């Protein structure tokens, strides 16, 4: 059992949990993830680690209430316990001294990106942070993210704050950068990779496809990278974004959309089947 | 006893095929007391039994059968448990026909004694009448880490606990049992039986720590150095799925057998939405492969509501590695077999879902290193099958996580861990057994390996100063 130490609502339906998990906290690295379950009948859901405190023995993650599990998770309170948390999983992000690094965190993924930005900064990189959200009220982790960066930009899809869209990234790229790291939903990651490609800058993406075990057993998370099949859970989650078949990834991510809807609606209307 | 009774086994009551294809309940229903005693009476009590050497854990088979037919069920199960900690599982999933029962003298003229069914009867009887916890040796003060709670790990843990050691089992999934939980379906091995056997191991004093993935949470050197363990047993099995590596394999609707079976068995996909994890099944399913896993996946497909299920296997019936009993069960249920065919590509619709499977006909040539005749494709024989679900069940290899995070651990080219005759790896105090050493094999061979490793670990710890 994993006790919730702190719960914060960062934006509508976006929540932060800090939980007690001393063994995971001891080993966690930027870019790694956990898998959790909220009940005995629960599905296994991967979530990226947004922070960890080795001394206090805590890890932090941020999630958006979209499906059945995240909706139920959102109802947990400080002091409650999450029955299953497994991790740290996946290979740590490649954090080296590259020079100028652009860290792009989109939506809820701005939280784990802030952690990576901090790690890049500690390695002596010049870090350019980009925090993207659909609307201004959905921007999260701004202060933490900004604090880790030498330059920091905000952009919204509707232009309600900062830049509108991603075109402005071209200006940054034209100045010459050494690496771009993108964390967000698949369509946004694809767009940004297409945008950076003409500049020839290495662009890595963190992928979170559907997973079941998260340890290389099932192959649900398989993704084509450079024509080869990789498992996001053990070969990733970080891959060269210019090599990823995003269309296949997005189709596979939507494989269970109807079922996810059914489970979510049933949970909301009937309170689910509680054990 | 009449000659006919002597040579004819008491049949096992089973759910009829037309009923069982609509449920996930156990197919074989088990003997009644009368049936068990009648079957036990067929045993000739050979003075030099041929069955015992066929048992990977060396159960004194004639002795337990004698007790059974005298109605001494408690004593009979005690006799089995001297050697086997998990009889309810072995009685169900052991391939007895190639082990103990293969050498039964009765088998020369008729049916061998149904040793597996008798073992199952006693284990089930004990579960209903109260499980006895055997006495343990006095504490040795030694601590052993067992990695993996499948058949190898559970057996090693139980034996080591009985010898007086403190044992902690690390299980990466949220439920203990390994392949017994996630791989073998409910209708062949009910999960409450696995849970009962796991409870028995816990009652022996073994601690099972779930959600603990070794290689990430702790490495083996850390277990030995920082966590205070005196020895380690690696029983992590063969959990990495093999794929065909043909075009279109990542289309939606194509599962590895592992994914398919984990969703069904561990995550109870057939109970969606009561349980959260969904499983999708099409009307026409193709399962690729000819082993027990392929049989399991095909029979699960029927139970999930598929209209037509094909097993597509590249060799012929004679080379199929699946147990005969499982093949018969599958055929009875209406699974269709397509032999000497192998997929070369999958084709999808505009939404990325698999719709057609392109296969090539195969022919058999000379035997390969496995002793089976090697299949080669017949050029120009390509043909198409309409499919909307495909399950790839062509084998598993060991998960490399421990191998990658344990410096100095000798590993074969196939990714299996190399051990000596005492099951010790290239690292002192670190032992391994089961599928992680042999590659994918049977539950009982993993148990045999766990048992042998437990003996070696005990000797090692007791002789170490």
Interface residues (C-beta under 8 A of the other chain):
Chain A: X23 X24 X27 X37 X39 X41 X42 X43 X44 X68 X69 X83 X84 X85 X86 X87 X88 X89 X212 X213 X215 X216 X217 X218 X219 X220 X222 X223 X224 X229 X234 X247 X248 X251 X252 X255 X256 X259 X260 X262 X263 X266 X273
Chain B: X172 X173 X174 X182 X210 X211 X212 X213 X216 X217 X218 X239 X240 X241 X243 X245 X249 X250 X252 X255 X256 X258 X259 X262 X263 X267 X268 X271 X272 X273 X274 X275 X276 X277 X278 X280 X351 X352 X399 X400 X401
